[in-house]
Amino acid sequence: MRTDELRAELRALAGAMAPFEADVLALHRRQRRRQGMQLAAAIIVLIGAIAGGIALANGGHRRSVQVSTTKHTTLADLQHVDFIVLPPSAATGKALDASALVNHYAPVTGITVPLTRGLPENLRDAGCALEREHGFAVDAAGFDVSRAELLAALGPDATVYDVRPAGGAQAEVFMTVDAPPADVALVRAGLAADPAIARFTFLDHRDAFEEFKRTFADQPGLIRSARPSNLPESFRLVFVNGVDIEHAAARFRDLRGVQSVVVAGQVRTFWTDGAVVTPRSSCTSP
Amino acid sequence: VAGREFDEFYLSHYDNVARALTLAGADRELAADAAQEAFARALRRWRQVRDMERPAGWVYVVAMNQLRDHWRRLEHKAPDEAAIPDPTGTVATRLTVRDALATLSPRQRQAVVLRYLADLPVADIAEAMGCAVGTVKATLHRARASLRVELEEEDDDANG
């Protein structure tokens, strides 16, 4: 049998089945239901940073002075990801080794960016670039290192993606959606009294909703289905230099009314939209 | 307008996608549901899907992934002796192809259906299955060997 005969046979087999009844209304109902679920998922699942499922090494002071001659390490040992740099060439590695802006770097390979909407643009751009080619994840020597500075240090052949969260926050404490004001006040008092925290800002339901609208601007249906009261209030934290952020942030994890504490740059799995990684992923669309 | 355009897309492809899933080893109910789910996903991102080179191909792949996820969730392998319905019961070659399909592994069967029924390029199948193009070619090669299908010169498997 030849392949064209196989094609014909498959078509004949498929064609001989009893037809499947399409149901447009049921499809639209399913989509609306899913949109509601997606909203629920979107407000609970927070995207920390780039890459899939690599556990971060705990502890250690991320701003410690490096004595070793090479800053090359593995992703598992990388404490923090601030930038994604391409290409992962020997020249780029040498420049990273030589630059005072860099704490450590590690090769990243094999990332797939799921068809996830609302992924912050900087993360998506970096993720899509990593889908096409390999790169380096870079732990910068400080939160004040800018993309432009790093780019200048690496030369014209390098591409640098800033994957840090907007606003320079290093961690975010999310309250449960229905946390009472008393719980919020308690967390606020704890933050104010914590010597590890240099400053913090509070986002109430309305602020969260404004941000939600910006993040999901391409999904009017999702925005219509959301209310400010659906979105959790949160505190964005900036720590004193030299503090072990993982450790310091964890102190707030168990306070009453706290849903989760997300540390910026922490490597965590993207929300995968029902775990279906589709062909072309989200990278084909602008 | 976009809504009507999607509805037309859905109405013209839904049946075919569900049939392909059945050939890949799904029972009728699962095939109907996985196809429906794939179209719901397409609806959600219709503007992107519409602009793809092969919107229907995208749906085939998402639906096929649904099957895989479903089987994985149930921790219940795709039935090796899949009950691919015998619509005619008489035509010898069809019976043979159907029987031969049932002997393939679920992966081989999905690859065969995506390649030879849905007419997807090997590269798209590779992306769908999360493996290299070479792996898909090897899978298809083994499947064809089981099905006793000779690769023809003009078949583009040879180059991609």
Chai-1 contact restraints between the chains, C-beta under 6 A:
chainA,res_idxA,chainB,res_idxB,connection_type,confidence,min_distance_angstrom,max_distance_angstrom,comment,restraint_id
A,M1,B,R148,contact,1.0,0.0,6.0,A-B,restraint_1
A,M1,B,V149,contact,1.0,0.0,6.0,A-B,restraint_2
A,R2,B,E150,contact,1.0,0.0,6.0,A-B,restraint_3
A,R2,B,E152,contact,1.0,0.0,6.0,A-B,restraint_4
A,T3,B,V149,contact,1.0,0.0,6.0,A-B,restraint_5
A,T3,B,E152,contact,1.0,0.0,6.0,A-B,restraint_6
A,T3,B,D155,contact,1.0,0.0,6.0,A-B,restraint_7
A,L6,B,Y116,contact,1.0,0.0,6.0,A-B,restraint_8
A,L6,B,V149,contact,1.0,0.0,6.0,A-B,restraint_9
A,R7,B,Y116,contact,1.0,0.0,6.0,A-B,restraint_10
A,E9,B,V97,contact,1.0,0.0,6.0,A-B,restraint_11
A,L10,B,Y116,contact,1.0,0.0,6.0,A-B,restraint_12
A,L10,B,L117,contact,1.0,0.0,6.0,A-B,restraint_13
A,A12,B,R94,contact,1.0,0.0,6.0,A-B,restraint_14
A,L13,B,R94,contact,1.0,0.0,6.0,A-B,restraint_15
A,L13,B,R98,contact,1.0,0.0,6.0,A-B,restraint_16
A,A14,B,R19,contact,1.0,0.0,6.0,A-B,restraint_17
A,A14,B,L23,contact,1.0,0.0,6.0,A-B,restraint_18
A,A16,B,P87,contact,1.0,0.0,6.0,A-B,restraint_19
A,A16,B,T88,contact,1.0,0.0,6.0,A-B,restraint_20
A,M17,B,R19,contact,1.0,0.0,6.0,A-B,restraint_21
A,M17,B,P87,contact,1.0,0.0,6.0,A-B,restraint_22
A,P19,B,D15,contact,1.0,0.0,6.0,A-B,restraint_23
A,F20,B,D15,contact,1.0,0.0,6.0,A-B,restraint_24
A,F20,B,A18,contact,1.0,0.0,6.0,A-B,restraint_25
A,F20,B,A32,contact,1.0,0.0,6.0,A-B,restraint_26
A,A22,B,L11,contact,1.0,0.0,6.0,A-B,restraint_27
A,A22,B,Y14,contact,1.0,0.0,6.0,A-B,restraint_28
A,V24,B,D7,contact,1.0,0.0,6.0,A-B,restraint_29
A,L27,B,F39,contact,1.0,0.0,6.0,A-B,restraint_30
A,L27,B,A40,contact,1.0,0.0,6.0,A-B,restraint_31
A,R30,B,A40,contact,1.0,0.0,6.0,A-B,restraint_32
A,Q31,B,A40,contact,1.0,0.0,6.0,A-B,restraint_33
A,Q31,B,L43,contact,1.0,0.0,6.0,A-B,restraint_34
A,Q31,B,R44,contact,1.0,0.0,6.0,A-B,restraint_35
A,V276,B,V62,contact,1.0,0.0,6.0,A-B,restraint_36
A,V276,B,N65,contact,1.0,0.0,6.0,A-B,restraint_37
A,T278,B,V62,contact,1.0,0.0,6.0,A-B,restraint_38
A,P279,B,V61,contact,1.0,0.0,6.0,A-B,restraint_39
A,P279,B,D124,contact,1.0,0.0,6.0,A-B,restraint_40
A,P279,B,E127,contact,1.0,0.0,6.0,A-B,restraint_41
A,P279,B,A128,contact,1.0,0.0,6.0,A-B,restraint_42
A,S285,B,Q48,contact,1.0,0.0,6.0,A-B,restraint_43
